Amino acid sequence: MTQHLTHDGLPDGLTRWQFFGLIERGRRQLGLSKGAIAYVKVAISNTMDEDFAAGRICSFWTSVTKIAAQAGLDRRQIARIEGDLVQRGLLAKTASDHSRRAGSRRDGKIGNEFGINLAPLIARAGEIQAAAQKAAFEAEEAERLRCRIKKLFGDIRRLCSGGATEAAEEVLPNRRPSTIQSFERLQQVAEALEAVWEDFSAQIGRGEKSHQCDISPALNTSKENINKTCRAEKQEEAPPVRTTAAQVALLASEPLREIIELYWNALDNRSRLSWQAVQLAAKERADQLGISGGIWQRQCRTLGEERTALCLMIADRNADRFDDYQVRDAAAAFVGMARSEARQGMVVNSLLGELIGNQGGHRNGL
């Protein structure tokens, strides 16, 4: 029984309270309630640093009554939280529901215990690190989305179109993005307002409703609206991606490779690199390059997540080159490449083949 309850330890350099900090930051992504966080805090406070070392038992046998007092909850809440955490595979219960919890230590090491075991939680440290990283990214992106939403309202107002203003207020009646706490909701509002801006600015650009305003706003000169139907057709006929996630990592720029490695550790436990890790890393690198979340989401819908990630990788890598394929602005190159791929197809495969040929065997594997 003792051997079954041991664990492989936390990642190197991570203390138990740093581990709790990750759990707390990634609470929403992990689907944990505030009560569950309070419970986990009590659980960790009733352990010792040595309990989190590889090969040790990490457990506590504090009574439900004492846990409730320490967490500021009642006994029934504690029972529900424990049951939920056990059912979700985050804790293991080694004492029966009605038995007395107990345990013993010798020289600081747990010898036997009948209580709550934290080994399953420790085993999911990689998942928890990824959740905390995602939470941090979403918090930063949420602020950018709020600024973007405010700017879009201003841009739409300057169109001097009653229809445009009405459409925008249907999306967010109070015009206050600060009242939105959900990251997904912020994304939806920003994308909806971008669609309102694009639709009405295109109408005004064609001369419609121009009598409503004496000052002509800066028009949306992108070809996205013109080629919308064409892109939808191209998306259905998109050729398959002719590479693997591992090859993308080999070809990527150093900044992108570092981000990929973080997601590789967190999501794949350094086993076979997944496309999910590459896609998340590419999105984070796009954010660093100044590519808005709305643009990224539109390209993902048009090209698919894998092909969008490839466009980003190629544009980012070509920014480091000093030959005819060098680009000055990786963000602008990404947008141009994505549009060309949507219109023509095969652009990504062609540029990918050129990049593979150019790199040859000069890069070491992940």
N, C-alpha and C positions, 0 to 999 in steps of 0.2 A: 504493500500500500504506500509506504513512504517513497519508494522509487517512482511510483506512478504519479505522485503529486509534485515531483520536482520539475524544474523548468530550465531553459537554456540561457537565462539571464537577459538583462536589458542590453541594447546596443552599446558598444564601447563609448565611454564618456558621458552616458546619460544617467543621472541620479534619479532616485525615486520621486523627488519633488519636481524635478524637471519633467519627468514622465507624466506626473499629474498635471503640470502646466499644459502639456500637449493635449491631454484628454480634455481639459477645460476649454482650451482654445478651439478644439475641433468638435465641441459638443453638438452643434447643430448638424454637422456633416455625419457624425456618428449616430445621430438620432437619440441623444441622451437628454433627459429632462434635467431641470435644475436640481430637483430632488435627488436624482441619480448621481449628479456631480457632488452634492453634499455627502452622499453615502460613500462614494469612492474616496473622498478626502478623509473621512473618518477611518475608512479601511486602511488607507496608506499610513495614517498617523498611528495606527495600532500595530504597525510592523516596524522592522529595523532595516537599516541600510543593507546589512549582510544578507537579509532574506531575498534580496533581488540579484544576488550573485548566481552564476550558473551552477546547477547541481544542487541548489538549496530548495527547501520548502518555503514558500511565501504564503503565510496564512495568518489569520487572527481568529480568536474565539470569544470576542466581546459579546455580551448578551444583547438581545434585541432591545431591551429596555435602555441599556447604556448607550447603544448606537443611536437610538432615537433622541436621547438627551443631548448627545454630542453634536448631532446633525440638526437639531432644532426641528425635528419632525415627530409624528406620533408613531406608535408601534405598528399600526395597520399600514401606514405608508411605507415603513421600513420593510415589512413583510412583502408588500407588493413590489417594491423596488428590487429586493433580493430575488424574488421569483422571476421578474423580468430579465434581470442581468444573467441569471443562471440559464434561463430559456434561450437567451441570445448568445450563449457560449462565451460570455465575458468573465464569469465566475464559476467556480465549482463548489457545491455544497457538500461538505463531508460529514455533517451532523444531521440526524433526522429532525423532522419538524418539531418534535416535542421533547427531544433529548437535551440534556444540559451540554452546553458547549464547553470544551476544555482543551488543554494542550500543555506541553512542557518544553522547556529549553534546557540545554546543557552547553555551557561555554558560549552562550549567545546563539546557538544553533538549534532550530526546532527539531525535536526528536519525534514527537507524535502530536497530532492535532485532530480535533473534532469540531469544526466550525466552518469558516469560509476560506476557500483557497483561491489565490490570485494568479495562479499559473496560467489559466486561459487568457487573462488580460495581458500578461507579460508577453505571451506568445504572439499577440496581435500588435506588438509595438510598431512594426513597419506600417501597418494599416493606419494606426493612430498618428504616426508622424506625417503620413500623406494627408490625413484629414486636417491636421493642424496647419500644414502648409497650404492646403486649399483654402482654409478659412482665412489665413493671412492675405492670400492673393485676392480673395473675394472682397475682403474689407477694403483693400486699396482700390480695387476696380469699382467698388460701389461708390466711392467718393468721386471717381472720374465720371461714372455714369450720372451722378447727380449734377455735376458741372455741365455735362453734355446735355442733359435734359433742360437745364436752365437756358443754355445757349440756343437750343432748338426752339424753345418757346419764343425767345427774342427774335430769332430768324423768321419764324412763322408770323409773328406779329408785324414784322417789317414788310411782309408781303402785302399788307393792307387788304387782305382778302377775308371777308366775313366768314366764308365757307371754311377757309383754312383754320381760322381761329376756333370756330365751332368744332371742327374735327379734332383739333388738338385738345380742347377742353373735354371732349368726350373720352379721350384717353386718360387724362388726369385732371379732373374738374377743379381741384384746388390749386393746381400749378405748383405744388410744393413737394418736390422729390424728397425733402428731408423727412416727410412723414412715412416714407416707404422703408421698411426694414428688411424685407425679403430681397435677396440678391436677384433671384429669378424674376421677381416682379419688376425690379429696376431695369433689367435687360429687356423685358417685354415692353415697358413704357418707352424706353429709348428707341427700340426698333420701330415701334408704332409711330412715334413722332418723326423719325427719319423718313418713314414711308409717307407721312402727311406732307413733310417738307418737299420731298422729291416729286410727289404727284402735283402739288399746287404750283411749285416753282416751274415745273415743266409746262403746265397749262399757261402760266403767265408768260413764259418764254416764247410760246407759240402765238402770243398776242391776245389770248383770252383774258378777260377781266382786267386788262391793262388800264381801263378808264377809272378804276377804283383807287389808283395811287399815282401821284405825280412823280414819285421818286422810284426809279427802277432798281430793284434789289439785285445783288450779285446772283447770277443764274447758276443752276446746277448744270455744268457742261459735261458731266460724265455721260458715257454711252450706255449706262446700265438700264435706263428705262427703254431706250431705243431697242436694245437687244434682249429685252426680258424674255420674250417668247422664244427667240432663237436659243437662248441659254438653257431654257427649260428642256428644249428638244435635245440639245447637246448633252445635257446631264444624263439623259436616258441612254445615250449612245457612248458614254465615256469609256475609253479603253481601260483595261485593267492596269493596276499599278505594277510596274515591272521591277520591283525591288522588295527588300525585306526591311523590317524595323532595324535589324542589326546593321545593315548596309547604310541606312540613313544616318545612324549614329557615327559610322566611320567617316562619312562624307561631311558631316556637320561642322560648323565653325566651332572654335573652342568654347565661346560662351554658351552656345546651344548644347554642346556635348556635356558641359558641366551640369546643366539643368536636366538633361536626359538621364544622367547618372543618378541624380537625386531621386527622380521618379522610378528609375530602374531598381534602386535600393528599396524604396518604400513600397512599390506595387508588386514587383516581380521577385523580390528577395534575391536579386542578383542571379536569377536563373535565366531562362530565355527571355530576351527583351521583347516586350509586347508593343503592339501598335498603340495601345491606350497610353502607355508611358510616353511614347514619342509625340502623340497628339497633344497631351497635356503640356509637355515641355515646349512644343512649338507655339502653343497658345501663350504661354508665359513669356517666351522670347518675343513674340509679336507685340505683346504689351510693352516690353522694354524698348522696342523699336518705335513705339508711338502709334501702332496700328490699333484703332479703336475696336472695342468689343463688337459694335454693330457691324463694322466691315468684316470682321473675322466670321461672325455668325452667318452673314449673307454668303460669303464664299464657301463656307462649310455646307450650307443648304444647296448651293449651286453645283459645287464640284465634289462634295463628300469630304469627310474629315481627313482621310488619308492623303488625298490629292492636295488639299489645302495645306496640310503640314509639309508636303513635298515642295510646294511653291515657296513656302516660307524658308525651308532649309536651303534651297538653291539660291534664292535671292540673298539670304544672309551670308552664305558661303562665298558667293561671287563678289560681295562687298570687300572681301579680303584679297581679291586677286589683282594682278597688275598686267593683265593681258587684254585682249579685245573683249573678253566677257566681263570685265570689271564693271561694277555698278557703283554710282556715287551714293545713292540713297536706297538702302535695302527695303524700306517700307514702300516707297514709290515703285520699286522694281517688283515687289510682291504683288501689289495691286494690278500693275500692268500685265504681269505674267498670268495672274488668275483670270483677268478679263480675256486675254488672248486664248487661254486654255478653254474658257467657256465658249468662245466664238468658233475656234478652229479645231480644238482637240489635238492631241499628240504633241503639244508644245512641251509639256512637262517631261514626257518620255524622251524627247529629243534632247532637251537641256540636261536631263539626268544622265543620259548616255554620254554626252560631252563631258560632264563633270567627272564621271567615273573614269573616262579615258584620260582626262587631264590629271587626276589625282594618282592614277596608277597604283603602285604599291607603296606610296609614301606615307600612308597613315597606318598606325597600329590599331589592332582590334580593341573593342570595348572589353 
